[in-house]
Amino acid sequence: MATNEEILAGLAEIVNEETGLATDAVQLDKSFTDDLDIDSISMMTIVVNAEEKFGVRIPDEEVKNLTTVGDAVDFIAKAQA
């Protein structure tokens, strides 16, 4: 099971690969849409890659609740537990 720090670092890598954003821009308090300017198509790619990387399932109906990077980290951490 990954720590929150490991999940954050992994998500930052995924976001960087998908969008070209610097990994240090991906912080817990950042909103995917407002702060990181990630559209819904990129978000779905990020979700699929996160599912593969962390071995979790993120249902489509949950994705809309993951508004910040911290929300995603918390969800993945709980899903791994």
N, C-alpha and C positions, 0 to 999 in steps of 0.2 A: 504494500500500500504506500502510495506516495504522500509525502508531507505537503502541506499547503504551499510551501516555498517551491517544492519540486513541481507541483501542479501549475503554479504561476509561471515558472520558468518554461515549462512545456507549452503552456498556452501562448506565452510570448513568442516562442519559436514558431508555433503554428500561425499566429497572426502575422508575424514577419514574413513567412513564406507566402501567405495568401495576399497580403496587402503591401508588403515592402516597408511597413512601419518599423521603426527601430524597436528592438525588444525592450529597451528601458522605458519606452513610452507606454507599455502595457503594465498598468498598475492597478491595484485592487479597487481604487475608488473611481476608475475611469469608466465612463459609459461607452459601450460598444458603438452606439450610433452617434451620440452627441459629441463625445470627446475623440473617439478614434475614427469616426466617419466610415464605419463598416456598414455596407448595405446588406439587405436580407439574403441575397445570393451568396455573398462572401461569408456571411454568418453561417449559412447552412454548410458550406465547405469546412469552415472552422469547427463546427459541431461534429461533422462526420470524422474529421481528422482527430479531434479530441477523443471521440468514442474509441477509435482504433488505438490511439496512443495510450490511453488510460484504462482500456478494457471495461468501459462502462456503456450504458445505454442512456441516451438523453432523448426522451420522447418529444415528438414535435410540439405537443401542447405545453411542454416545459420550457422550450426555447424562448418563448415570448416573455417568460418570467426572468430570464437571465439578462438583465439590462446592463449590469456592470460586470467587470472582470471578477470582482469579489464574489458576485452571485454565482458565476460559473465555477470558480474555485471551490466554493462551499458545496455546490451541487455535486461536483465530481468527487470531492472528499467523502461526502455522505454516501454516494453511490458505490464507492469502493469499500466502504466499511462493512 
